[in-house]
Amino acid sequence: MIRRLERTVTWEKSWAASFTHQLKDVIGYDNETNGAWPELEAACNQLIDKVIPRLLGVLQSDGRDIKPSLIHGDLWERNVGIDMETGEPVLFDAGSTYAHNEMEFGTWRCSWAFYFNSPIYTRMYQQHIEPSEPAEEWDDRNRLYSIHPYLTDSAGHPGSGSRQLAYNDILYLCEKYAPLDSLEKYDPKKDISLTGTYIPFVVKQLE
């Protein structure tokens, strides 16, 4: 469970298909909480039908493959602590699943990650585990993976700004990988990876 939301974890040979199952879950929960938004629905359809097969499908093409990794599932600074007796780090409030290892860092891109969104942490990780190929698309995959926690947050917090942030990121990816004239345009002024805006995490959630 992620808060009160069940996660569908269906591992298939195609990671693109597996991730799509999880994303469809949170899209559905978000709609249940916040109501239908036709523009978001159209953008999500394009993301699922065109962008994900391209952006994640390439990870397993031309002889490339990825190894499933057990990820925490909600790793950011409020879910990390220090054991005062041993000095060792402690992770809690996990929503663990097997996934592409880079999915772990989608949350680090989100508006509430004040410390972990610093490039320092990502670069340190990449010194130990190199980005999957094509490495130059790492940031776009990170943007894609951030949509899942954004919509999860939106589903758990009615009226959260996370829904709009997810929508804008979806528009960015659609414009880059699968343009569709009927979609609205990506707005860089709403892109926190450019503006550096920090939005405090709202503790109150659905009962």
Protein Blocks (a to p, Z undefined) as FASTA:
>chain_A
ZZjaccdddddfblklmmmmmmmmmmmmmmmmnopafklmmmmmmmmmmmmmmmmmmmmg
ghiacdddddfhiacfklgccdfknopacdehiacddddfklmmmmmmpmklmklmpmkl
mmmmmmmmccdddfklmmmmmmmmmmmmmmmmmmmmghiaklmmmmmmmmmmmmmmogcf
kbccddfklmmklnopacdddfbdcZZ
